[in-house]
Amino acid sequence: MSISGVSYTTANSTTVAEDNLSSSSSLSQVDFMTLLTTQMEYQDPTNPVDNTEMINQMTAYSSLDEQTQTNESLNTIIDQLSSLSAVSSSSYLGQDVMAAGGVVEVEDGVASDVTLNLDEDAALLSINIYNSGGSIVDTREFSNVSASESLYGQAELNPSGKLSTDGDYYLVATAYDENGSSIDVSLSSIGTVKSINQENSGTLLILDDGREVSIADVTLVS
């Protein structure tokens, strides 16, 4: 009689445990330990319950719980870093910046300036100009260019008005010495920051003429 009494208690305890399990949408490690110890306490000593499956589930949920906590911590850190980045980026507002890359903005048929840097005198300087669709629209060539940092704008890039459509144009420059060997040449965009755009790929500075430059490409702030 005592054994059947224990069996009855075990059945009821198991039913209660299952009801609690199904009614909870999120079980913690503590919940699983409570269920396991309760089941062991009330089990029939002549027919002990095999807890292997429950232990396996507890281990799986434990790993999931730890991973969830790790993900939540990482998301918190990412949010904090994004906030710090936004605060830091705001210091660029109203500042004149120079950023690596040759991008000019044409507005009302007038091209903005870019800065060109030559490491040494060039016998030939060639600048290919591409529209936003990636098609070349013009090539400008210059002879006997001295090594210097110079501004190239409407007079140099758009004297014939070929850049007639307003928008962004992208420049690719190549330079050669008198022997035909290539020379290092770089282009930089310059302008005043009027707004900031935070994107998943990074922070973009919007210049006063509408051009966008990555904050990672900024080489000078004045």
N, C-alpha and C positions, 0 to 999 in steps of 0.2 A: 504493500500500500504506500509505503513511503517513497518507493521508487516512482510509482505512477504519479504521485504528488509532485515530485521533482520534474518529471516529464511534462506535466501540465504547466508548471511554472515556466519551464524552458520554452514551450510553445508560445505561451503568452508573451514572454519577454522578447522572443524572436519576432513575433508579430508587431509588437510595439516598436522594436528597432527598425523593422522594414517600413512601418508607417512613418517614422521620423525621417528615415532616409529618403522616402519618396516625396515628403512634404517640404524638404529643404532643398533649395536651389543652389546652395553653396555650402559645402561641408569643409570644415577646417581640420587640421591635424588633431586638434583637441577632441573634436566630435568623433573622429574615427577611433581614437584611443578609448574614449568613453564607451562606445559601442562594443569594442573588442573586450574590454575588461568586464563589462556587464554580461556579455555572452559567456565568457569563461566562468564567471561567478555562478551563473544559474544553469549551466549545462548539466546534462545527465552524466554523472561520473562513470556509469557503466557503458555509456555510448558518447564519448566526447566529440564535439563538433570539430570538423576539419577547418581550421582558420586560415589555411594557405591562401585561398582566393581573396579573403578579406584583407590579409596582410599585403598581398600584391596590390590590391586596390589602394590601400592606405599609402603604400610607397609611391604609386603613380600620382595620387592626389597631392602627396607631399612635394614631389618634384614640380608638379603643376603650380602649386601654391607658391613655391619659392621662385619659379620663373615669372609668375604674375607680379610678385613683389619687386623682382628685379626690373621688369619692364616698366612698372609704375615709377620706380626710382629714376630710370633712364629718361622717361618722358618728362619728369620733373626737372632734371638737369638740363635737358634740351630746351624746355620752356624758359628756364632761367638764363641760359646762354643766349637765346633769341632776344630776350628782353634787354640783356646787356649790350648785344650787338646793335639793337635799335637805338639805345641811348647813345652809344659811341658814334653811330652813323650820323646822328642829328647834328654833331659838331661840324659837319661838312656844309651844312646849309649856309648859303651866301658866300662860300669860299670859292676862290678861283683854283681850279685843279688842272693838272696835266695827267693824262692817262695813256698808257701804251696802246697803240693801235691807230690806224689811219681811217677815221670816219669823219666825213664832212656832211653837213646839213645844208641842203639847198632850199632856200626860201625866197619866193618871188624871183627866181632865176639867179639868185646871188649865193655863192658858195661860202661857207664858213672857213676859218683858217685851221690849218694843221701845222704842227712843228716837225721839220725834217732834220735829222741828224746824220751827218756824214763823218766817218772816222778819218778820212783822208780825201785829198782832191780827187775828183772824178772826171774822167774824160767824157763819160756819158752817164746821164741819170734818166731812167725811164720809169714813168708812173702809169700803171694801168688803173683805170677807174671802172668800178662795177656798180650796177644798180642793186636794189634790195633783192631782186630775183636771181642775182648771181651772173647776169649777162654783162659782158664788157661793153661799155658805151663810148669809151675814148681812151687814147694813150697819149700821154704828154711826154716829150723828150727834151732834155736840156743838155747842152754841151759845156765842157770846161767849168764844172761847178766846184767851188772852193769848199774845203772841209770846214764845216761850221754848223751852227744850229740856226735854221732859218724858218720863217713863216711862209707857207704857201697857201694862197687863198684864191679869190676870184680871178685875179690877173693871171696867175700861173695855171690854175686848174680848169677854168671855164671861160677863157677869153672869147671863144667863138659862140658861146651859149649852147653848147651841145647838151649840157646838163639842164635841160629846160623843165623837167618834171620835178616839182618839189618833193623832198624826202631825203633819206639817208643814202649816201654813196660810200663805197669802201675802196680804199686805195692799197695797192701793192707796189712797192718801190724796189727797183734793182739798180745797182750802180757798178761801173767798171772803170778800171784805170786805163792808161794809154796802151797797156799791153793786153788788154782784154780780160784781165783777171778781175773777179768780183770783189767788191768792197762792201763792208758792213754798212748798212743804212737802216735807219729806223724812223717810224712815224709815230707821232703822239697827238692826241686830241686835247684841245684846251677849251675851257669854258667855265662859267659860273654855275654852281649847283643851286637849283631852285627847288628841287624836291627829291625825295628818296622813296624807292620802291623795294620793299622786302619780298623776295621770292624764295622758293625752296632751293633754287640753284645758287642763291647768294644775294647780296645787296647791290642794287643798281642805283647809281646817281643820275638824276635827270638834269641835264644842263639847260641853260637858259634858251638855247636854240632848239631844244627838243631831243637832242642826242642822248643816248643812254650809254653809260660806261660802267663797267664793273668796278666796285670799290677795291677789288683785289688788284686791278690794273693801274691804280693811281700811283704816280711816281713823284708828284710834287703838289703841295698845297700852299697857297699864298693868300 
